[in-house]
């Protein structure tokens, strides 16, 4: 068996939190992750922070990608991270946020536990490379 056959796929959950109904970007990144060889789970729309935490725990994902455009990122993203901490999986989960995040809000999200924020126009390869470099397999 070759080394690539024994290497575990990176498991990702692409999630939409809150009332945000725009999921085109989530579909695009899901497809790009899948094409890059990652295992991808998409949460669907309108998930509560606790539903996302439960999915992370149950699916044992390496990466949680939260797509958010609603402007509620300062409330919903920290709620997800607090849930991950309560379940003891925050340290093992790379948390990415994609969407429109104002520059002045980035430090607060990173301080809450977000590993990286990718805004509109970020090249897919940049996001994929970041995941590959930061996930322990």
SERO-4910 file (N, C-alpha, C, O; in steps of 0.05 Angstrom, whole numbers):
BEGIN
 pado doro    nc1    nc2    nc3   cac1   cac2   cac3    cc1    cc2    cc3    oc1    oc2    oc3
  Unk    A     17    -23      0      0      0      0     18     25      0     37     26     16
  Unk    A     13     44    -18     29     68    -19     23     87      4      3     84     18
  Unk    A     41    106      7     37    126     29     11    141     25     -3    147     45
  Unk    A      4    148      0    -20    164     -4    -45    147      2    -66    159     10
  Unk    A    -44    121     -1    -67    104      5    -72    102     35    -95     98     43
  Unk    A    -51    104     51    -54    102     79    -60    129     93    -68    130    116
  Unk    A    -55    151     78    -59    177     90    -89    183     92   -104    180     73
  Unk    A    -97    191    115   -125    197    121   -134    223    107   -119    242    107
  Unk    A   -158    223     96   -168    247     84   -174    268    105   -182    261    127
  Unk    A   -171    293     98   -178    315    116   -209    317    116   -221    319     95
  Unk    A   -221    315    140   -250    317    142   -258    346    148   -248    358    167
  Unk    A   -276    357    132   -285    384    135   -315    386    138   -330    371    126
  Unk    A   -324    405    154   -352    412    155   -354    441    146   -342    459    159
  Unk    A   -369    446    125   -375    473    116   -402    479    127   -422    466    121
  Unk    A   -404    501    143   -428    506    158   -439    534    153   -424    553    149
  Unk    A   -465    536    153   -479    561    152   -493    565    178   -510    548    186
  Unk    A   -487    586    192   -498    590    219   -517    614    218   -513    634    204
  Unk    A   -538    611    234   -558    633    236   -577    635    213   -582    615    199
  Unk    A   -587    658    209   -608    662    189   -598    669    161   -613    675    143
  Unk    A   -572    669    158   -559    675    133   -568    655    111   -564    631    114
  Unk    A   -581    665     91   -592    647     70   -575    647     44   -584    636     24
  Unk    A   -552    659     45   -535    659     21   -514    637     23   -496    639     39
  Unk    A   -517    617      6   -498    595      9   -482    588    -16   -470    567    -18
  Unk    A   -482    607    -35   -466    602    -59   -436    598    -52   -424    579    -63
  Unk    A   -425    615    -35   -397    612    -28   -392    586    -14   -371    574    -18
  Unk    A   -410    578      3   -407    552     17   -406    529     -2   -391    510      1
  Unk    A   -423    530    -23   -423    509    -43   -397    510    -59   -385    489    -65
  Unk    A   -387    534    -65   -362    536    -81   -339    525    -65   -323    510    -76
  Unk    A   -337    532    -39   -314    523    -24   -317    493    -18   -297    478    -17
  Unk    A   -341    483    -15   -345    454    -12   -335    439    -36   -322    419    -33
  Unk    A   -342    449    -59   -333    436    -84   -303    437    -87   -290    417    -94
  Unk    A   -291    460    -80   -262    463    -82   -248    444    -63   -228    431    -69
  Unk    A   -258    442    -38   -246    424    -18   -249    395    -28   -230    379    -26
  Unk    A   -272    388    -39   -276    361    -49   -257    355    -72   -244    333    -72
  Unk    A   -254    373    -90   -236    370   -112   -207    368   -103   -191    355   -117
  Unk    A   -201    380    -80   -174    379    -69   -169    352    -54   -147    347    -44
  Unk    A   -189    335    -52   -186    310    -39   -195    309    -10   -191    289      3
  Unk    A   -207    330     -1   -217    331     26   -245    317     27   -259    316      7
  Unk    A   -251    306     50   -278    295     54   -295    319     64   -287    332     84
  Unk    A   -318    325     52   -333    349     58   -361    342     66   -375    325     54
  Unk    A   -370    354     88   -397    353     97   -408    381     96   -394    400    106
  Unk    A   -431    385     85   -444    412     84   -468    412    103   -485    394    102
  Unk    A   -469    431    121   -490    432    141   -517    438    130   -538    430    142
  Unk    A   -519    453    108   -544    464     99   -548    491    113   -532    500    129
  Unk    A   -570    504    106   -576    531    116   -588    532    144   -599    512    153
  Unk    A   -585    555    156   -600    563    180   -594    544    204   -613    536    218
  Unk    A   -570    538    209   -563    521    232   -556    538    257   -544    559    254
  Unk    A   -565    529    279   -558    542    305   -530    535    312   -520    514    304
  Unk    A   -517    552    328   -489    545    336   -487    517    348   -468    503    342
  Unk    A   -506    509    365   -504    483    377   -507    460    357   -495    439    360
  Unk    A   -523    464    336   -525    444    316   -498    440    301   -491    417    295
  Unk    A   -484    462    297   -458    460    284   -438    446    303   -422    429    294
  Unk    A   -438    453    328   -421    440    347   -426    410    348   -408    393    348
  Unk    A   -452    402    349   -458    374    349   -448    360    324   -438    337    326
  Unk    A   -450    372    301   -440    360    276   -410    357    277   -400    337    268
  Unk    A   -396    377    288   -367    375    290   -359    351    307   -342    335    300
  Unk    A   -373    348    330   -366    326    348   -374    299    336   -357    281    336
  Unk    A   -398    297    325   -407    272    315   -391    263    290   -386    239    286
  Unk    A   -384    282    273   -370    275    248   -340    275    252   -325    267    233
  Unk    A   -330    283    275   -301    282    281   -285    296    259   -266    285    248
  Unk    A   -293    320    252   -280    335    231   -254    347    240   -250    353    264
  Unk    A   -236    352    221   -211    366    226   -214    396    223   -201    411    236
  Unk    A   -232    404    205   -235    432    197   -265    439    198   -282    425    187
  Unk    A   -270    462    211   -297    474    210   -295    499    195   -281    518    203
  Unk    A   -308    501    172   -309    526    156   -336    538    160   -357    527    151
  Unk    A   -337    562    172   -363    576    176   -365    597    155   -349    615    153
  Unk    A   -386    595    139   -392    615    119   -413    634    130   -435    624    137
  Unk    A   -407    660    131   -427    678    143   -426    705    129   -405    717    125
  Unk    A   -450    713    121   -453    739    108   -473    757    122   -479    779    113
  Unk    A   -485    747    143   -508    761    155   -500    785    172   -517    802    179
  Unk    A   -475    787    180   -466    809    197   -468    801    227   -462    817    244
  Unk    A   -477    776    232   -479    767    260   -454    751    269   -456    736    288
  Unk    A   -432    754    254   -408    739    260   -398    743    288   -386    725    300
  Unk    A   -401    767    300   -390    773    326   -406    758    348   -396    756    371
  Unk    A   -429    749    342   -446    735    362   -445    705    356   -440    689    375
  Unk    A   -449    697    331   -452    669    325   -426    653    324   -425    631    334
  Unk    A   -405    665    314   -380    650    312   -369    644    340   -361    622    346
  Unk    A   -368    665    358   -359    658    385   -376    637    399   -366    621    415
  Unk    A   -402    637    394   -420    617    406   -412    589    396   -413    570    412
  Unk    A   -405    586    371   -396    560    361   -370    552    374   -367    529    383
  Unk    A   -352    571    376   -325    564    388   -329    557    418   -315    539    428
  Unk    A   -346    571    432   -351    564    460   -362    536    462   -355    521    481
  Unk    A   -379    528    444   -390    501    444   -368    480    438   -368    459    451
  Unk    A   -350    487    420   -328    468    414   -311    465    439   -301    443    445
  Unk    A   -306    487    454   -291    486    478   -305    469    500   -292    453    514
  Unk    A   -331    472    502   -346    456    522   -344    426    516   -343    410    535
  Unk    A   -343    419    491   -340    390    484   -311    381    482   -306    358    477
  Unk    A   -293    399    487   -264    392    487   -253    386    460   -233    371    457
  Unk    A   -265    397    439   -255    392    412   -243    417    398   -234    416    375
  Unk    A   -243    439    413   -233    464    400   -204    462    392   -196    472    371
  Unk    A   -188    449    408   -159    447    402   -154    430    378   -133    433    364
  Unk    A   -171    411    372   -168    392    350   -182    401    325   -180    387    305
  Unk    A   -195    424    325   -211    432    302   -200    459    292   -199    479    306
  Unk    A   -192    459    267   -184    483    253   -209    499    246   -226    488    231
  Unk    A   -212    523    256   -236    538    251   -230    561    232   -213    578    237
  Unk    A   -244    560    209   -241    580    188   -267    595    185   -288    584    189
  Unk    A   -265    620    179   -289    636    174   -286    648    146   -265    660    139
  Unk    A   -307    646    130   -308    658    104   -332    675    101   -353    670    113
  Unk    A   -329    697     87   -351    715     83   -342    743     85   -318    749     84
  Unk    A   -361    761     89   -354    789     92   -350    796    121   -370    799    136
  Unk    A   -325    798    129   -319    804    157   -303    831    156   -282    833    145
  Unk    A   -315    852    168   -301    878    169   -274    875    182   -270    860    201
  Unk    A   -255    890    172   -227    889    183   -227    894    213   -212    881    228
  Unk    A   -244    912    223   -244    918    252   -255    896    269   -251    896    293
  Unk    A   -267    876    257   -278    853    272   -259    828    272   -263    810    288
  Unk    A   -239    829    256   -222    805    252   -207    798    278   -206    775    285
  Unk    A   -195    817    291   -180    811    315   -197    799    337   -188    781    351
  Unk    A   -221    808    339   -239    797    360   -245    767    354   -246    750    372
  Unk    A   -250    761    328   -256    733    321   -231    716    324   -233    693    334
  Unk    A   -208    726    317   -184    711    320   -178    707    350   -168    686    358
  Unk    A   -184    727    366   -180    725    395   -200    705    407   -194    693    428
  Unk    A   -223    701    395   -242    682    405   -235    653    397   -246    634    409
  Unk    A   -216    650    378   -208    623    371   -209    616    341   -204    594    334
  Unk    A   -216    636    324   -216    631    296   -187    630    286   -171    647    293
  Unk    A   -181    609    271   -153    605    261   -147    623    237   -125    632    234
  Unk    A   -167    627    220   -162    643    196   -188    653    185   -209    640    188
  Unk    A   -187    676    172   -211    688    159   -204    692    130   -183    704    123
  Unk    A   -222    683    113   -218    686     84   -241    702     72   -264    693     73
  Unk    A   -235    724     61   -256    741     50   -261    736     21   -249    719      9
  Unk    A   -281    750     10   -287    747    -19   -262    752    -36   -246    771    -30
  Unk    A   -259    736    -56   -236    740    -74   -211    724    -67   -192    724    -81
  Unk    A   -212    711    -43   -189    695    -36   -186    672    -55   -205    657    -60
  Unk    A   -163    668    -67   -159    645    -85   -164    619    -70   -155    615    -48
  Unk    A   -178    601    -83   -184    575    -71   -158    561    -62   -157    549    -41
  Unk    A   -138    562    -79   -113    548    -72   -101    559    -46    -88    543    -32
  Unk    A   -105    584    -41    -94    595    -16   -108    582      9    -95    575     28
  Unk    A   -134    579      7   -150    567     29   -142    538     31   -138    528     54
  Unk    A   -140    524      9   -134    495      9   -106    491     21   -101    473     37
  Unk    A    -87    507     12    -60    505     23    -59    511     53    -45    497     67
  Unk    A    -74    530     62    -75    536     91    -85    512    106    -73    505    127
  Unk    A   -106    499     96   -116    475    110    -95    453    111    -90    441    132
  Unk    A    -83    448     88    -63    426     87    -39    432    106    -28    413    118
  Unk    A    -32    457    108     -9    464    125    -16    464    155      2    461    172
  Unk    A    -41    466    162    -49    469    190    -64    446    202    -71    447    226
  Unk    A    -70    425    186    -84    402    197    -64    380    202    -49    373    184
  Unk    A    -64    370    227    -47    347    233    -61    321    225    -84    317    232
  Unk    A    -47    305    210    -60    279    201    -44    256    211    -51    233    206
***
